[in-house]
């Protein structure tokens, strides 16, 4: 089993997973299509970062970025290779969705890759009710990006 809790990106084990996430993104998408955040970029008041722990091991991370319009964006979702398929990603996304609802956000958005390595992530988002959508915010159409949204209210 594992537990999920908020963290800072500067905890060494968490920072290592952030670096692994950024390396994964860089290896699967062109640089201009990578919308990853560094540890320093994740360490701002508008972002809450969670990690899934099993004992002293970080199994995955995910973040919620508050947007100016009362919505939020899921950022930096990453499950370490050894923990993929174990429910870690789903538990982190559900934690983010619940936190967004608790903050009375109206909608969640996210961007992920279109490469085959992101297929499991796209399937997870669809299973959790996220729907494909056009680019949002400052994002532009990019064949290497898939965009999703989830309404958190009855709209």
DSSP file (Angstrom, degrees, kcal/mol; ACC not computed):
  #  RESIDUE AA STRUCTURE BP1 BP2  ACC     N-H-->O    O-->H-N    N-H-->O    O-->H-N    TCO  KAPPA ALPHA  PHI   PSI    X-CA   Y-CA   Z-CA
    1    1 A X              0   0    0      0, 0.0     2,-0.3     0, 0.0     0, 0.0   0.000 360.0 360.0 360.0 172.2    0.0    0.0    0.0
    2    2 A X        -     0   0    0     52,-0.1     2,-0.4     2,-0.0    52,-0.2  -0.949 360.0-138.1-146.8 163.4    0.9    3.6   -0.2
    3    3 A X  E     -A   53   0A   0     50,-2.5    50,-3.4    -2,-0.3     2,-0.5  -0.961  12.3-140.7-128.2 151.7   -0.2    6.9    1.3
    4    4 A X  E     +A   52   0A   0     -2,-0.4     2,-0.3    48,-0.2    48,-0.2  -0.915  29.6 156.6-113.6 133.1   -0.6   10.3   -0.4
    5    5 A X  E     -A   51   0A   0     46,-2.1    46,-2.3    -2,-0.5    -2,-0.0  -0.983  44.1 -92.8-149.4 159.1    0.4   13.5    1.2
    6    6 A X  E     +A   50   0A   0     -2,-0.3     2,-0.3    44,-0.2    44,-0.3  -0.334  49.7 168.0 -68.8 157.2    1.3   17.1    0.3
    7    7 A X  E     -A   49   0A   0     42,-2.3    42,-0.6    -2,-0.0     2,-0.3  -0.894  34.6-105.1-153.4 178.5    5.0   17.8    0.0
    8    8 A X    >   -     0   0    0     -2,-0.3     3,-1.3    40,-0.1     6,-0.2  -0.872  29.2-122.8-111.4 154.0    7.5   20.3   -1.2
    9    9 A X  T 3  S+     0   0    0     -2,-0.3     9,-0.1    30,-0.2    30,-0.1   0.539 104.9  68.3 -73.5  -3.2    9.5   19.7   -4.4
   10   10 A X  T 3   +     0   0    0     29,-0.1     2,-0.3     4,-0.1    -1,-0.2   0.474  63.9 112.4 -98.7  -1.6   12.8   20.1   -2.5
   11   11 A X  S X> S-     0   0    0     -3,-1.3     4,-3.1     1,-0.1     3,-0.6  -0.593  77.2-126.1 -63.6 127.3   12.4   16.9   -0.5
   12   12 A X  H 3> S+     0   0    0     -2,-0.3     4,-1.9     1,-0.3    -1,-0.1   0.849 106.7  47.3 -51.6 -43.7   15.3   14.8   -2.1
   13   13 A X  H 3> S+     0   0    0      2,-0.2     4,-1.3     1,-0.2    -1,-0.3   0.874 115.7  46.0 -66.5 -36.0   13.2   11.8   -3.0
   14   14 A X  H <> S+     0   0    0     -3,-0.6     4,-2.3     2,-0.2    -2,-0.2   0.915 109.9  53.5 -71.1 -44.2   10.5   14.0   -4.5
   15   15 A X  H  X S+     0   0    0     -4,-3.1     4,-2.3     1,-0.2    -2,-0.2   0.864 105.4  55.4 -58.7 -36.3   13.0   16.1   -6.4
   16   16 A X  H  X S+     0   0    0     -4,-1.9     4,-2.1    -5,-0.3    -1,-0.2   0.892 108.2  47.3 -64.8 -39.0   14.4   12.9   -7.9
   17   17 A X  H  X S+     0   0    0     -4,-1.3     4,-2.7     2,-0.2    -2,-0.2   0.873 109.5  53.7 -71.2 -36.2   11.0   12.0   -9.2
   18   18 A X  H  X S+     0   0    0     -4,-2.3     4,-2.5     2,-0.2    -2,-0.2   0.927 110.2  47.6 -61.3 -43.8   10.5   15.5  -10.6
   19   19 A X  H  X S+     0   0    0     -4,-2.3     4,-2.3     2,-0.2    -2,-0.2   0.902 111.9  49.9 -63.4 -40.4   13.8   15.1  -12.5
   20   20 A X  H  X S+     0   0    0     -4,-2.1     4,-2.5     2,-0.2    -2,-0.2   0.907 110.5  50.5 -64.1 -41.3   12.7   11.7  -13.7
   21   21 A X  H  X S+     0   0    0     -4,-2.7     4,-2.5     2,-0.2    -2,-0.2   0.929 111.3  47.6 -60.8 -46.5    9.4   13.1  -14.9
   22   22 A X  H  X S+     0   0    0     -4,-2.5     4,-2.4     1,-0.2    -1,-0.2   0.877 112.1  49.5 -65.6 -37.4   11.2   15.9  -16.8
   23   23 A X  H  X S+     0   0    0     -4,-2.3     4,-1.8     2,-0.2    -1,-0.2   0.903 110.1  51.7 -66.5 -40.9   13.6   13.5  -18.4
   24   24 A X  H  X S+     0   0    0     -4,-2.5     4,-0.9     2,-0.2    -2,-0.2   0.929 111.7  46.7 -59.6 -46.9   10.7   11.3  -19.4
   25   25 A X  H >X S+     0   0    0     -4,-2.5     4,-1.5     1,-0.2     3,-0.9   0.928 111.9  50.2 -62.2 -45.2    8.9   14.3  -21.0
   26   26 A X  H 3< S+     0   0    0     -4,-2.4    -1,-0.2     1,-0.2    -2,-0.2   0.813 110.6  50.7 -63.6 -30.5   12.1   15.4  -22.8
   27   27 A X  H 3< S+     0   0    0     -4,-1.8    -1,-0.2     1,-0.2    -2,-0.2   0.646 117.4  37.9 -81.9 -14.9   12.7   11.8  -24.2
   28   28 A X  H << S+     0   0    0     -4,-0.9     2,-0.3    -3,-0.9    -2,-0.2   0.548 117.5  35.6-115.3  -9.8    9.1   11.5  -25.6
   29   29 A X  S  < S-     0   0    0     -4,-1.5    -1,-0.2    -5,-0.1     5,-0.1  -0.983  87.1 -93.9-143.4 151.4    8.3   15.0  -27.0
   30   30 A X    >   -     0   0    0     -2,-0.3     3,-2.0     1,-0.1     4,-0.4  -0.297  44.2-109.2 -61.1 152.9   10.1   17.8  -28.7
   31   31 A X  G >  S+     0   0    0      1,-0.3     3,-1.5     2,-0.2    -1,-0.1   0.867 118.7  55.1 -53.6 -41.8   11.4   20.5  -26.4
   32   32 A X  G 3  S+     0   0    0      1,-0.3    -1,-0.3     3,-0.1    -2,-0.1   0.634 108.2  51.1 -70.5 -10.8    8.8   23.1  -27.5
   33   33 A X  G <  S+     0   0    0     -3,-2.0     2,-0.6    -8,-0.1    -1,-0.3   0.378  86.1  99.8-104.0   1.5    6.1   20.6  -26.7
   34   34 A X    <   +     0   0    0     -3,-1.5   111,-0.0    -4,-0.4    -8,-0.0  -0.809  43.0 178.4 -93.4 119.4    7.2   19.8  -23.2
   35   35 A X        +     0   0    0     -2,-0.6    41,-0.2    76,-0.0    -1,-0.1  -0.188  31.1 142.8-111.9  38.5    5.2   21.8  -20.6
   36   36 A X        -     0   0    0    -14,-0.1     2,-0.4    39,-0.1    -2,-0.0  -0.332  41.9-134.9 -78.7 159.2    7.0   20.3  -17.6
   37   37 A X        -     0   0    0    -19,-0.1   -15,-0.1    -2,-0.1     2,-0.1  -0.923  10.6-132.8-117.6 142.9    7.8   22.3  -14.4
   38   38 A X     >  -     0   0    0     -2,-0.4     4,-1.7     1,-0.1     5,-0.2  -0.329  36.3 -98.7 -79.9 171.4   11.1   22.3  -12.5
   39   39 A X  H  > S+     0   0    0      1,-0.2     4,-0.8     2,-0.2   -30,-0.2   0.913 126.4  50.5 -57.7 -43.2   11.2   21.9   -8.7
   40   40 A X  H >4 S+     0   0    0      1,-0.2     3,-0.6     2,-0.2    -1,-0.2   0.886 108.5  51.4 -64.5 -38.2   11.5   25.7   -8.4
   41   41 A X  H 34 S+     0   0    0      1,-0.2    -1,-0.2     2,-0.0    -2,-0.2   0.789 109.1  51.6 -69.4 -26.6    8.6   26.3  -10.6
   42   42 A X  H 3< S+     0   0    0     -4,-1.7     2,-1.2     1,-0.2    -1,-0.2   0.627  92.9  79.6 -80.5 -13.8    6.5   23.9   -8.5
   43   43 A X    <<  +     0   0    0     -4,-0.8     2,-0.3    -3,-0.6    -1,-0.2  -0.465  69.3 109.6 -97.0  62.2    7.5   25.7   -5.3
   44   44 A X  S >  S-     0   0    0     -2,-1.2     3,-1.9     3,-0.2    -3,-0.0  -0.935  78.8-110.8-132.6 155.3    5.0   28.6   -5.6
   45   45 A X  T 3  S+     0   0    0     -2,-0.3    -1,-0.0     1,-0.3    -3,-0.0   0.783 113.3  60.4 -59.2 -28.1    1.9   29.5   -3.6
   46   46 A X  T 3  S+     0   0    0     19,-0.1    20,-3.0    20,-0.0     2,-0.4   0.520  98.5  70.4 -78.9  -3.2   -0.5   28.7   -6.5
   47   47 A X  E <   - B   0  65A   0     -3,-1.9     2,-0.5    18,-0.2    18,-0.2  -0.954  58.9-166.5-121.8 131.9    0.7   25.1   -6.7
   48   48 A X  E     - B   0  64A   0     16,-2.2    16,-2.4    -2,-0.4     2,-0.4  -0.965  14.1-157.2-110.8 130.9    0.1   22.2   -4.3
   49   49 A X  E     -AB   7  63A   0    -42,-0.6   -42,-2.3    -2,-0.5     2,-0.3  -0.911   8.3-171.2-112.5 133.4    2.2   19.1   -4.8
   50   50 A X  E     -AB   6  62A   0     12,-3.1    12,-1.7    -2,-0.4     2,-0.3  -0.861   0.8-167.9-116.2 154.4    1.3   15.6   -3.7
   51   51 A X  E     -AB   5  61A   0    -46,-2.3   -46,-2.1    -2,-0.3     2,-0.5  -0.994  19.7-131.6-139.4 151.0    3.3   12.5   -3.6
   52   52 A X  E     -AB   4  60A   0      8,-2.5     7,-3.5    -2,-0.3     8,-1.0  -0.892  30.3-167.0 -99.4 126.1    2.5    8.8   -3.1
   53   53 A X  E     -AB   3  58A   0    -50,-3.4   -50,-2.5    -2,-0.5     2,-0.4  -0.888  22.1-170.9-115.2 143.4    4.8    7.2   -0.6
   54   54 A X  E >  S- B   0  57A   0      3,-2.6     3,-2.4    -2,-0.4     2,-0.3  -0.939  76.7 -52.4-126.6 108.8    5.4    3.6    0.3
   55   55 A X  T 3  S-     0   0    0     -2,-0.4   -52,-0.1     1,-0.3   -53,-0.0  -0.477 123.9 -20.7  56.6-119.5    7.7    3.6    3.4
   56   56 A X  T 3  S+     0   0    0     -2,-0.3     2,-0.5    -3,-0.1    -1,-0.3   0.262 118.6  99.8-100.1  11.3   10.6    5.9    2.3
   57   57 A X  E <   -B   54   0A   0     -3,-2.4    -3,-2.6   -44,-0.0     2,-0.5  -0.856  65.9-140.0-106.0 129.6   10.0    5.5   -1.4
   58   58 A X  E     +B   53   0A   0     -2,-0.5    -5,-0.2    -5,-0.2     3,-0.1  -0.766  19.4 179.8 -84.5 124.9    8.2    8.0   -3.6
   59   59 A X  E     -     0   0A   0     -7,-3.5    21,-2.7    -2,-0.5     2,-0.3   0.685  61.0 -18.6 -97.6 -23.8    5.9    6.2   -6.1
   60   60 A X  E     -BC  52  79A   0     -8,-1.0    -8,-2.5    19,-0.3    -1,-0.3  -0.982  52.5-145.3-174.7 164.8    4.5    9.1   -7.9
   61   61 A X  E     +BC  51  78A   0     17,-2.7    17,-2.3    -2,-0.3     2,-0.3  -0.919  14.4 169.8-137.4 162.3    3.7   12.8   -7.9
   62   62 A X  E     -B   50   0A   0    -12,-1.7   -12,-3.1    -2,-0.3     2,-0.3  -0.912  13.3-154.2-169.4 151.7    1.0   15.2   -9.1
   63   63 A X  E     -BC  49  75A   0     12,-2.7    12,-2.4    -2,-0.3     2,-0.5  -0.917  11.5-143.3-134.6 156.5    0.2   18.9   -8.6
   64   64 A X  E     -BC  48  74A   0    -16,-2.4   -16,-2.2    -2,-0.3     2,-0.5  -0.986  16.0-163.5-118.3 120.5   -2.7   21.3   -8.7
   65   65 A X  E     -BC  47  73A   0      8,-2.9     8,-2.5    -2,-0.5     2,-0.3  -0.919  17.5-134.0-104.2 123.5   -2.1   24.7  -10.1
   66   66 A X  E     - C   0  72A   0    -20,-3.0     6,-0.2    -2,-0.5     2,-0.2  -0.616  21.0-152.2 -76.7 131.9   -4.7   27.3   -9.3
   67   67 A X    >   -     0   0    0      4,-2.8     3,-1.1    -2,-0.3     4,-0.2  -0.650  24.0-112.5-101.6 162.1   -5.7   29.4  -12.3
   68   68 A X  T 3  S+     0   0    0      1,-0.3    -1,-0.1    -2,-0.2     4,-0.1   0.696 108.5  62.2 -67.7 -19.8   -7.0   33.0  -12.2
   69   69 A X  T 3  S-     0   0    0      2,-0.0    -1,-0.3     1,-0.0     3,-0.1   0.167 122.6 -91.8 -97.6  19.6  -10.5   32.1  -13.4
   70   70 A X  S <  S+     0   0    0     -3,-1.1    36,-2.4     1,-0.3    37,-0.5   0.658  97.4 104.3  81.4  14.9  -11.5   29.8  -10.5
   71   71 A X        -     0   0    0     34,-0.2    -4,-2.8    35,-0.2    -1,-0.3  -0.610  57.2-141.1-116.1 179.6  -10.3   26.7  -12.3
   72   72 A X  E     -Cd  66 108A   0     35,-2.3    37,-2.0    -6,-0.2     2,-0.4  -0.944   3.0-137.9-141.2 163.1   -7.2   24.6  -11.8
   73   73 A X  E     -Cd  65 109A   0     -8,-2.5    -8,-2.9    -2,-0.3     2,-0.5  -0.987  17.1-132.2-125.3 132.4   -4.7   22.7  -13.9
   74   74 A X  E     +Cd  64 110A   0     35,-2.8    37,-0.5    -2,-0.4     2,-0.3  -0.708  38.4 178.6 -78.8 127.2   -3.3   19.2  -13.2
   75   75 A X  E     +C   63   0A   0    -12,-2.4   -12,-2.7    -2,-0.5   -39,-0.1  -0.896  45.2  13.3-130.6 157.7    0.5   19.4  -13.5
   76   76 A X  E     +     0   0A   0     -2,-0.3     2,-0.5   -41,-0.2    -1,-0.1   0.770  66.2 176.0  53.3  38.3    3.5   17.2  -13.2
   77   77 A X  E     +     0   0A   0    -15,-0.1     2,-0.3    -3,-0.1   -15,-0.2  -0.624  12.1 154.1 -72.8 125.1    1.7   13.8  -13.0
   78   78 A X  E     -C   61   0A   0    -17,-2.3   -17,-2.7    -2,-0.5     2,-0.5  -0.929  28.6-166.5-156.6 130.1    4.3   11.1  -12.9
   79   79 A X  E     -C   60   0A   0     -2,-0.3   -19,-0.3   -19,-0.2     5,-0.1  -0.970  35.8-112.7-112.9 131.4    4.3    7.5  -11.6
   80   80 A X    >>  -     0   0    0    -21,-2.7     3,-1.9    -2,-0.5     4,-0.6  -0.298  31.3-111.0 -62.4 149.1    7.7    5.8  -11.3
   81   81 A X  G >4 S+     0   0    0      1,-0.3     3,-1.2     2,-0.2    -1,-0.1   0.851 115.2  55.0 -52.3 -43.1    8.1    2.9  -13.7
   82   82 A X  G 34 S+     0   0    0      1,-0.2    -1,-0.3     3,-0.0    -2,-0.1   0.690 111.0  46.1 -67.5 -17.5    8.1    0.2  -11.0
   83   83 A X  G X4>S+     0   0    0     -3,-1.9     3,-1.5   -24,-0.2     5,-0.6   0.414  80.6 123.3-106.0   1.0    4.7    1.5   -9.7
   84   84 A X  T <<5S+     0   0    0     -3,-1.2    -3,-0.0    -4,-0.6    -4,-0.0  -0.377  75.4  23.2 -65.6 140.0    2.8    1.9  -13.0
   85   85 A X  T 3 5S+     0   0    0     -2,-0.1    -1,-0.2     1,-0.0    -2,-0.0   0.522  96.0 100.3  84.2   6.1   -0.4   -0.1  -13.1
   86   86 A X  T < 5S-     0   0    0     -3,-1.5    -2,-0.1     0, 0.0    -4,-0.0   0.430 100.8-100.3-103.2  -0.9   -0.7   -0.3   -9.3
   87   87 A X  T  >5S+     0   0    0     -4,-0.2     4,-2.4     3,-0.0     5,-0.2   0.433  88.8 120.3  97.2  -0.4   -3.3    2.5   -8.9
   88   88 A X  H  ><S+     0   0    0     -5,-0.6     4,-2.3     2,-0.2     5,-0.2   0.956  76.6  46.1 -62.4 -50.9   -0.8    5.2   -7.8
   89   89 A X  H  > S+     0   0    0      1,-0.2     4,-2.6    -6,-0.2     5,-0.2   0.920 113.3  49.6 -58.8 -45.5   -1.7    7.6  -10.7
   90   90 A X  H  > S+     0   0    0      1,-0.2     4,-2.7     2,-0.2    -1,-0.2   0.921 110.5  50.3 -59.9 -44.3   -5.4    7.1  -10.2
   91   91 A X  H  X S+     0   0    0     -4,-2.4     4,-1.9     1,-0.2    -1,-0.2   0.882 111.6  48.1 -64.0 -38.1   -5.1    7.8   -6.5
   92   92 A X  H  X S+     0   0    0     -4,-2.3     4,-2.4     2,-0.2    -1,-0.2   0.937 112.4  47.8 -68.7 -45.0   -3.1   11.0   -7.1
   93   93 A X  H  X S+     0   0    0     -4,-2.6     4,-2.8     1,-0.2    -2,-0.2   0.924 111.9  50.3 -62.1 -42.9   -5.5   12.3   -9.7
   94   94 A X  H  X S+     0   0    0     -4,-2.7     4,-2.5     1,-0.2    -1,-0.2   0.881 109.2  52.1 -62.4 -36.8   -8.5   11.5   -7.4
   95   95 A X  H  X S+     0   0    0     -4,-1.9     4,-2.3    -5,-0.2    -1,-0.2   0.920 110.9  47.4 -62.7 -43.7   -6.7   13.4   -4.6
   96   96 A X  H  X S+     0   0    0     -4,-2.4     4,-2.5     2,-0.2    -2,-0.2   0.922 111.9  49.6 -64.4 -44.5   -6.2   16.4   -6.9
   97   97 A X  H  X S+     0   0    0     -4,-2.8     4,-2.3     1,-0.2    -2,-0.2   0.928 112.3  47.9 -61.0 -45.2   -9.9   16.3   -8.0
   98   98 A X  H  X S+     0   0    0     -4,-2.5     4,-2.3     1,-0.2    -1,-0.2   0.894 111.9  49.6 -63.4 -40.0  -11.1   16.2   -4.4
   99   99 A X  H  X S+     0   0    0     -4,-2.3     4,-1.5     2,-0.2    -1,-0.2   0.896 109.9  51.5 -65.3 -39.6   -8.8   19.0   -3.4
  100  100 A X  H  <>S+     0   0    0     -4,-2.5     5,-2.7     1,-0.2    -2,-0.2   0.909 110.7  48.1 -63.9 -41.6  -10.1   21.1   -6.3
  101  101 A X  H ><5S+     0   0    0     -4,-2.3     3,-1.7     1,-0.2    -2,-0.2   0.910 108.6  53.8 -64.4 -40.7  -13.6   20.5   -5.3
  102  102 A X  H 3<5S+     0   0    0     -4,-2.3    -1,-0.2     1,-0.3    -2,-0.2   0.806 107.9  50.8 -63.5 -28.5  -12.8   21.4   -1.7
  103  103 A X  T 3<5S-     0   0    0     -4,-1.5    -1,-0.3    -5,-0.1    -2,-0.2   0.380 116.5-119.3 -87.4   3.9  -11.4   24.7   -3.0
  104  104 A X  T < 5 +     0   0    0     -3,-1.7    -3,-0.2     1,-0.2     2,-0.1   0.809  52.0 168.1  61.4  33.3  -14.7   25.2   -4.9
  105  105 A X      < -     0   0    0     -5,-2.7   -34,-0.2    -6,-0.1    -1,-0.2  -0.472  30.9-147.2 -71.3 150.9  -12.9   25.2   -8.3
  106  106 A X  S    S+     0   0    0    -36,-2.4    46,-2.9     1,-0.3    47,-0.8   0.719  70.5   7.6 -92.2 -23.8  -15.3   25.0  -11.2
  107  107 A X  E     - E   0 151A   0    -37,-0.5   -35,-2.3    44,-0.3     2,-0.4  -0.996  56.6-142.7-159.3 148.8  -13.1   23.1  -13.6
  108  108 A X  E     -dE  72 150A   0     42,-2.5    42,-2.3    -2,-0.3     2,-0.3  -0.926  18.2-171.2-114.6 146.6   -9.9   21.2  -14.0
  109  109 A X  E     +dE  73 149A   0    -37,-2.0   -35,-2.8    -2,-0.4     2,-0.3  -0.888   5.1 177.6-126.4 158.0   -7.7   21.3  -17.1
  110  110 A X  E     -dE  74 148A   0     38,-2.0    38,-2.5    -2,-0.3     2,-0.4  -0.977  18.1-151.1-159.3 156.5   -4.7   19.3  -18.1
  111  111 A X  E     + E   0 147A   0    -37,-0.5     2,-0.3    -2,-0.3    36,-0.2  -0.983  23.6 165.7-124.5 137.7   -2.2   18.8  -20.9
  112  112 A X  E     - E   0 146A   0     34,-2.5    34,-3.2    -2,-0.4     2,-0.1  -0.904  36.9 -84.4-143.0 172.6   -0.4   15.5  -21.6
  113  113 A X  E     - E   0 145A   0     -2,-0.3    32,-0.2    32,-0.2     9,-0.1  -0.317  15.6-147.7 -80.4 161.8    1.6   14.0  -24.4
  114  114 A X        +     0   0    0     30,-1.2    31,-0.1    -2,-0.1    -1,-0.1   0.476  63.0 112.5-103.7  -7.2    0.3   12.2  -27.5
  115  115 A X  S >  S-     0   0    0     29,-0.4     3,-2.3     1,-0.1     4,-0.2  -0.247  85.4-105.6 -62.7 156.1    3.2    9.8  -27.8
  116  116 A X  G >  S+     0   0    0      1,-0.3     3,-1.8     2,-0.2     4,-0.3   0.796 118.1  68.6 -54.3 -29.7    2.5    6.1  -27.1
  117  117 A X  G 3  S+     0   0    0      1,-0.3    -1,-0.3     2,-0.1     4,-0.2   0.680  99.0  50.9 -64.9 -16.2    4.3    6.4  -23.8
  118  118 A X  G <> S+     0   0    0     -3,-2.3     4,-2.5     1,-0.1    -1,-0.3   0.357  79.2 101.1-100.1   3.4    1.4    8.6  -22.6
  119  119 A X  H <> S+     0   0    0     -3,-1.8     4,-2.4     1,-0.2     5,-0.2   0.891  80.7  50.5 -58.3 -42.7   -1.4    6.2  -23.6
  120  120 A X  H  > S+     0   0    0     -4,-0.3     4,-2.2     1,-0.2    -1,-0.2   0.893 110.8  49.8 -64.4 -38.4   -2.0    4.9  -20.1
  121  121 A X  H  > S+     0   0    0      2,-0.2     4,-2.6    -4,-0.2    -2,-0.2   0.935 110.8  48.7 -64.9 -45.6   -2.2    8.4  -18.8
  122  122 A X  H  X S+     0   0    0     -4,-2.5     4,-2.1     1,-0.2    -2,-0.2   0.907 112.0  49.5 -61.5 -40.5   -4.7    9.4  -21.4
  123  123 A X  H  X S+     0   0    0     -4,-2.4     4,-2.5    -5,-0.2    -1,-0.2   0.896 109.9  51.7 -64.9 -40.0   -6.8    6.3  -20.7
  124  124 A X  H  X S+     0   0    0     -4,-2.2     4,-1.8     2,-0.2    -2,-0.2   0.944 109.0  49.5 -61.5 -48.5   -6.7    7.1  -17.0
  125  125 A X  H  <>S+     0   0    0     -4,-2.6     5,-2.5     1,-0.2    -1,-0.2   0.913 111.6  49.3 -59.6 -42.3   -7.9   10.6  -17.5
  126  126 A X  H ><5S+     0   0    0     -4,-2.1     3,-1.7     1,-0.2    -1,-0.2   0.920 109.0  52.2 -63.0 -43.5  -10.8    9.4  -19.7
  127  127 A X  H 3<5S+     0   0    0     -4,-2.5    -1,-0.2     1,-0.3    -2,-0.2   0.826 107.1  54.1 -61.4 -30.5  -11.8    6.8  -17.1
  128  128 A X  T 3<5S-     0   0    0     -4,-1.8    -1,-0.3    -5,-0.2    -2,-0.2   0.360 127.5 -97.5 -88.4   6.4  -11.9    9.5  -14.5
  129  129 A X  T < 5S+     0   0    0     -3,-1.7    22,-0.2     1,-0.3    -3,-0.2   0.452  73.7 144.5  97.7   0.6  -14.3   11.6  -16.6
  130  130 A X      < -     0   0    0     -5,-2.5     2,-0.4    -6,-0.2    -1,-0.3  -0.529  35.8-150.8 -71.3 140.1  -11.9   14.0  -18.2
  131  131 A X  E     -F  149   0A   0     18,-3.0    18,-2.0    -2,-0.2    -5,-0.0  -0.882  20.4-103.0-114.1 144.6  -13.0   14.9  -21.8
  132  132 A X  E     +F  148   0A   0     -2,-0.4     2,-0.3    16,-0.2    16,-0.3  -0.324  50.3 168.5 -57.9 145.9  -10.8   15.9  -24.7
  133  133 A X        -     0   0    0     14,-1.9    14,-0.5     3,-0.0     3,-0.1  -0.947  37.3 -86.5-151.5 169.0  -10.9   19.6  -25.4
  134  134 A X        -     0   0    0     -2,-0.3    12,-0.0     1,-0.2     6,-0.0  -0.248  68.5 -66.8 -70.6 170.4   -9.1   22.2  -27.4
  135  135 A X        -     0   0    0     12,-0.1     2,-0.3    10,-0.1    -1,-0.2  -0.250  58.5-156.6 -55.7 148.2   -6.0   23.9  -26.0
  136  136 A X    >   -     0   0    0      4,-0.1     3,-2.3    -3,-0.1    -1,-0.1  -0.782  48.5  -4.1-124.4 167.2   -6.7   26.1  -23.0
  137  137 A X  T 3  S-     0   0    0      1,-0.3    -2,-0.0    -2,-0.3     0, 0.0  -0.223 130.9 -18.0  53.6-130.1   -5.0   29.1  -21.3
  138  138 A X  T 3  S+     0   0    0      2,-0.1    -1,-0.3     0, 0.0     2,-0.1   0.411 107.1 116.2 -89.5   1.0   -1.8   29.9  -23.1
  139  139 A X    <   -     0   0    0     -3,-2.3     2,-0.3     1,-0.0     3,-0.0  -0.377  49.5-156.3 -70.4 150.3   -1.5   26.5  -24.8
  140  140 A X        -     0   0    0     -2,-0.1    -4,-0.1     1,-0.1    -2,-0.1  -0.829  36.9 -76.2-118.8 160.7   -1.5   26.4  -28.6
  141  141 A X        +     0   0    0     -2,-0.3     2,-0.3    -6,-0.1     5,-0.1  -0.344  58.0 169.8 -55.1 136.3   -2.5   23.5  -30.9
  142  142 A X    >   -     0   0    0      3,-0.3     3,-2.2  -109,-0.0    -3,-0.0  -0.933  38.4-140.8-152.9 123.9    0.4   21.0  -30.9
  143  143 A X  T 3  S+     0   0    0     -2,-0.3    -2,-0.0     1,-0.3    -1,-0.0   0.660 105.7  57.1 -63.9 -12.1    0.3   17.5  -32.4
  144  144 A X  T 3  S+     0   0    0    -31,-0.1   -30,-1.2   -30,-0.1     2,-0.4   0.398  99.8  73.0 -96.1   1.9    2.4   16.4  -29.5
  145  145 A X  E <   -E  113   0A   0     -3,-2.2     2,-0.4   -32,-0.2    -3,-0.3  -0.938  56.6-166.0-121.9 140.7   -0.2   17.6  -26.9
  146  146 A X  E     -E  112   0A   0    -34,-3.2   -34,-2.5    -2,-0.4     2,-0.4  -0.972  15.8-151.6-118.1 138.9   -3.6   16.3  -25.8
  147  147 A X  E     -E  111   0A   0    -14,-0.5   -14,-1.9    -2,-0.4     2,-0.3  -0.888  14.1-178.8-117.1 142.7   -5.8   18.5  -23.8
  148  148 A X  E     -EF 110 132A   0    -38,-2.5   -38,-2.0    -2,-0.4     2,-0.3  -0.948   6.2-168.5-137.8 154.8   -8.5   17.4  -21.3
  149  149 A X  E     -EF 109 131A   0    -18,-2.0   -18,-3.0    -2,-0.3     2,-0.4  -0.983   6.0-163.5-142.7 155.3  -11.0   19.1  -19.0
  150  150 A X  E     -E  108   0A   0    -42,-2.3   -42,-2.5    -2,-0.3     2,-0.3  -0.963  18.5-137.3-140.4 119.3  -13.3   18.0  -16.2
  151  151 A X  E     -E  107   0A   0     -2,-0.4   -44,-0.3   -22,-0.2   -45,-0.1  -0.600  12.8-169.4 -74.5 135.3  -16.3   20.1  -14.9
  152  152 A X        +     0   0    0    -46,-2.9     2,-0.2    -2,-0.3   -45,-0.2   0.433  69.3  50.0-105.0  -3.2  -16.4   20.1  -11.1
  153  153 A X  S    S-     0   0    0    -47,-0.8    -2,-0.0   -49,-0.0   -47,-0.0  -0.684 103.0 -89.0-123.8-180.0  -19.8   21.7  -10.9
  154  154 A X              0   0    0      1,-0.2   -48,-0.0    -2,-0.2    -3,-0.0   0.243 360.0 360.0 -77.4  15.4  -23.2   20.9  -12.5
  155  155 A X              0   0    0    -49,-0.2    -1,-0.2     0, 0.0   -49,-0.0   0.510 360.0 360.0 -73.8 360.0  -22.5   23.1  -15.6
